[in-house]
């Protein structure tokens, strides 16, 4: 399942550009993300369509979600995957954590790189 949980504030059907009459990147309407459309969030729908068409030819991609302005505007799963299948993300996780640590240092949320996380979780 998608990891981030936000209240669903809008149940509008997201209009997706179609290919041969089938929506190819319409987001799932669940209870985690507010759903919108590329157009409503200022994205070029043709560029989004092109991105998904290119992604569909890659054997190493499992999912592609596009979030803009805290709204899910496009979503598709590839190579037999779905939103209910969890995949290992160790390498990606390291990159994301290091980026977040850099932001936290810049914003002075962390005192330094030697600070432990235990102080944030007293139990």
Residue, then its C-alpha position, 0 to 999 in steps of 0.5 A: x500500500x502507499x506509505x503516506x496517509x493523508x485524508x481524502x478530501x476530494x472524491x472527484x473522478x480524476x480525468x486521465x488522458x486515455x490511450x485507445x479509450x483506456x485511462x493509463x494513469x488515473x489514480x486509485x481513489x482510496x483513503x490516503x491521498x487527495x486525488x486531482x488531475x494533472x491539469x488542475x495541478x498545473x501539469x501538462x497532461x501530454x507530458x504526463x502521458x508521455x512519461x507513462x508511455x515511456x515508463x511502461x517499456x521499462x522492465x525495472x520499474x514497478x510503479x510511478x506515482x506523480x504528486x503535485x501540491x499534495x495531491x495524487x494526480x497520476x498512478x500506474x503499476x507495471x510488470x505485474x505489480x499493484x498498490x497492494x504488493x510491497x517491494x524491497x526499497x533498501x537502496x531508495x530508502x538510504x537516498x531518501x533518508x540522507x536527503x531528509x537528514x540534509x534538509x533537517x541539518x539546514x533547517x537546524x532540526x538536527x544539531x549534527x550528523x552524530x546526533x542519535x534518533x533515540x532522543x526523538x523516541x523516548x520510549 
